[in-house]
């Protein structure tokens, strides 16, 4: 690492750009993400966007992958239906713009063949979770999980409702 802290400054700037991108996507959609808009939201010069990312598209893809990395890692640690219900409700209760941004990035991935691997990775993670928590009804359970995340992102969900849906999907 350079002694002057350039790597640390770069990591802070990358984080600021990713966070700014998610805020913009959440508030106004993917179409509103531009070099200038991201820079203004992050409080950095416009040149910083293309210094740290080859394009605005690369920034969007990086945001999608980061979101997917986080959720796949979290789902891999869940050991019970009750714990999953808490996770879904926590997702629903976070910053609304962030939740919308994450779903908007999923829709972007659904439209683009080059991002399909991220959707497959999510599906595989949910399928593995379903196989652990509801082996006899894994497909139904996986569909319930995806439905609960969509509901959490759009209208919200209570812990009681999430647990009731997951329990019903898990029980034979």
C-alpha positions, 0 to 999 in steps of 0.5 A: 500500500502506498504510504500516502493512503491513496488506496484507502482514499480510492476505496472510500471514493468507490464506496461513495460512488456505489452508494450514490448510484444506489440512492439515484436508482432508488429515487429516479431509476436506472435511466437517471444515472449519469456521470454528472448525477452520480458525481453530484450525489457523491460529492465528487468531481465528475471525472472521479466516476470514470477514474474509478469505473470504466463507464457508468454501466460498469458502475451499475453492474458493480452495484448489482454485483455488490447487492447480490454478493451481500444477499447471497452471503446473508441467505447462506447463513440462515438456519431456520424459517424464523430467522428467514422471516426476520431477514425478510422483514429487516429487508422491508424495513430498510431505506425504501429508496435502497430497496427499490434500487436493489429491485431496479437493478434486478430488473436491469439484469433481467433485461440483459443477457450479460447479467443473467449470471447474477440472476442465476446466482440468486436463484441458486442461493434461494434454491439452496436455502429452500433445500435446507429449510424445506427439502420436501417442498423446496420449489414452493418454498423458493417461490415463496421466498422470492414472492416475499422479497418482492412484497417487502420491496413494494408494499412491505410485510410484517414479521407475522405474515412473513413467518406464516407464509414461510411456515406454510410453504415449508410444511408438508 
